[in-house]
Amino acid sequence: MTTVTIIVPAHNEERGLPATLESLLRQTAPAEEIIVVDDGSSDRTGEVARSYGVTVLRPEHNLGSKARAQNHALPHCQTDLVVAVDADTVLAPDYVERLKPAFDDPDVVIAAGNVQTRFTRTIWERGRSIEYLFGFHFHRPIQAGAASPMVCSGCCSAFRRETLVAFGGFPERTIVEDMDVTWSWQIGGRKAVYVSDAVAWAADPETLTYLRKQVWRWMAGFFQNVRLHLRPMARRKPMLALWVVLAVLEILLAPLWWTTPLVLTLVWQLPAAETLAWWLGAELLLFIPTLVYAAHRRRLSVLRVLANIPFAYPTRAVNTYYAWKGLLVELILVPLGLAKTLTVYEKGRAT
């Protein structure tokens, strides 16, 4: 029988932690142990965790990143698998049960499921919901079909413990440990798996302030990993390298996409309304079928999903800005010694 330990790193998470722990305790394949790392919290995080009867570890001081908090708990894990779950993420009751079979293949060392947005209250949450529905029902299945997923989401990934320990634990050299370990192990010839029927719901940034912090961390971390891994990836895992290169090209071309209506109107003298209609229509032809399919798979209201499409554009504008910033800082300025790589882990959500 495959045994499981769940690690929940938590810093000032007294509000979000109860829903997370309740979802972990309801798993149809119960974990042998749940460990909450109370990472220097100044609120009641530790007290809340203990009230659920789970193991609580508190380092002597705040460790400063999710990977370090997870590594603090790793020596206490003795099971076959380690599942890392963010303190604001809720797992479906059968999440762990659905991930376990992936590890019947001895070459599989990491697996994760389908992540969706827990709340759709604000502009930013509604925009992110569209990103997740599209990404996890279009990009991720294609990548999985080619046996080269871009990332196993850090909010809900399962790891083969022996491999993780031999690797030195959760990597701390970049600001996004999930992408680092997913790429490293695939380059090394091991397998990462996407399990589409295992569903988790993450609490995403509800304000622009926190969205900016999260997206900056993600984009800086993406280019830190590009700098670190792309060359060996091109040699040893070319299909994964293809997805990465396509992602970089999409970032490079994003300003052209944003300015297309303006260029066609001002330079080619095309009617503004007609230009905007063609610009939006072409994209919606790709978006809408996938979103309708995703809504049916997730048992969501199709009309509510489609009504959230306009909110994806402000979110994408933020993504474009920080993607370009990440590219310039991490791929150009850092190698030239003109900037420092991002090392400060800032939460992407209000506590």
Summary of the structure (lengths in Angstrom):
residues: 351
radius of gyration: 20.5
end to end distance: 37.6
largest distance: 68.0
contacts: 1184
relative contact order: 0.13
helix: 54%
strand: 15%
